């Protein structure tokens, strides 16, 4: 039996991110309806929380926007105070979407793109 396929998120989606005060917001838009169904199963709040564990977010919540084939993630308290207080390079979380696109997702079935 072969291993479940892995796909880099950027192959099947685009992303945009930013800040809401001290919270980061990442929108992920699937390129196709089939890709969205894959993301619904594989790109969970827990996966995103693990991927960005180093940010120390208090909580990660996922919202679904099925009519536009998108998922939105809120990473609460992930920006060390936000734009006016943080000493991080990316004080507004603008690079988090690009970083998330490098995530390799493992699917439980054959992926044909």
C-alpha positions as CSV (number, residue, x, y, z in Angstrom):
1,X,0.0,0.0,0.0
2,X,1.4,3.4,-1.0
3,X,1.6,6.4,1.3
4,X,-1.1,9.0,1.2
5,X,-0.3,11.8,-1.2
6,X,1.1,15.1,0.0
7,X,0.3,18.4,-1.8
8,X,1.7,21.8,-1.1
9,X,-1.2,24.1,-0.2
10,X,0.0,26.7,-2.8
11,X,-0.7,24.2,-5.6
12,X,-4.4,24.1,-4.8
13,X,-5.1,27.5,-3.2
14,X,-4.2,31.1,-2.8
15,X,-4.0,33.0,0.5
16,X,-4.1,36.5,1.9
17,X,-3.5,37.6,5.5
18,X,-3.4,40.6,7.8
19,X,-4.1,41.8,11.2
20,X,-7.1,42.6,13.4
21,X,-5.3,44.3,16.2
22,X,-3.4,41.6,18.0
23,X,-5.1,38.8,16.0
24,X,-4.0,37.4,12.7
25,X,-6.5,36.6,9.9
26,X,-5.6,34.2,7.1
27,X,-8.0,33.7,4.1
28,X,-7.4,30.6,2.0
29,X,-9.2,30.3,-1.3
30,X,-9.3,27.0,-3.2
31,X,-8.6,27.1,-6.9
32,X,-11.5,24.7,-7.7
33,X,-14.6,23.3,-6.0
34,X,-12.9,19.9,-5.8
35,X,-9.9,21.5,-4.1
36,X,-12.2,23.2,-1.6
37,X,-13.6,19.9,-0.6
38,X,-10.1,18.6,0.0
39,X,-9.3,21.7,2.1
40,X,-12.4,21.2,4.1
41,X,-11.1,17.8,5.2
42,X,-7.4,18.5,5.5
43,X,-6.9,22.1,6.5
44,X,-8.3,22.1,10.0
45,X,-7.8,24.7,12.7
46,X,-5.6,22.2,14.5
47,X,-3.3,21.8,11.5
48,X,-3.0,25.6,11.2
49,X,-2.4,26.0,14.9
50,X,0.4,23.4,14.8
51,X,2.0,25.0,11.7
52,X,2.1,28.4,13.4
53,X,2.8,27.1,16.9
54,X,5.8,29.3,17.2
55,X,3.5,32.4,17.2
56,X,1.9,31.4,20.5
57,X,-1.7,32.0,19.4
58,X,-4.2,31.6,22.2
59,X,-6.6,29.9,19.9
60,X,-7.2,29.2,16.1
61,X,-10.7,29.2,14.7
62,X,-11.7,28.2,11.2
63,X,-14.7,29.7,9.3
64,X,-16.0,28.2,6.1
65,X,-17.2,30.3,3.1
66,X,-18.4,27.6,0.8
67,X,-19.9,29.9,-1.8
68,X,-16.5,31.3,-2.6
69,X,-14.6,28.0,-1.9
70,X,-12.7,29.7,1.0
71,X,-11.6,29.1,4.5
72,X,-10.8,31.9,7.0
73,X,-8.6,31.4,10.0
74,X,-8.4,33.6,13.0
75,X,-5.2,33.2,15.1
76,X,-6.1,35.0,18.4
77,X,-3.3,36.8,20.2
78,X,-0.7,35.7,17.6
79,X,0.9,39.1,16.9
80,X,2.6,40.0,20.2
81,X,0.5,43.1,20.6
82,X,0.0,44.0,16.9
83,X,1.4,46.7,14.7
84,X,1.9,49.4,17.3
85,X,3.5,47.2,20.0
86,X,5.1,44.1,18.4
87,X,8.9,43.9,17.9
88,X,8.4,41.2,15.2
89,X,9.4,41.8,11.6
90,X,5.9,41.1,10.4
91,X,3.9,43.1,12.9
92,X,0.7,42.9,10.9
93,X,0.7,39.2,9.9
94,X,0.9,40.1,6.2
95,X,3.3,37.2,5.4
96,X,1.4,34.5,7.2
97,X,-0.7,33.7,4.1
98,X,2.4,33.2,2.0
99,X,4.0,31.1,4.7
100,X,0.8,28.9,5.0
101,X,1.0,28.2,1.2
102,X,4.2,26.2,1.9
103,X,2.4,23.8,4.1
104,X,2.3,20.2,2.8
105,X,-1.1,18.6,3.3
106,X,-1.5,14.9,3.5
107,X,-4.7,13.5,2.0
108,X,-6.4,10.3,3.0
109,X,-7.2,9.3,-0.6
110,X,-5.7,9.6,-4.0
111,X,-5.3,13.2,-5.1
112,X,-5.7,14.0,-8.8
113,X,-5.2,17.6,-9.7
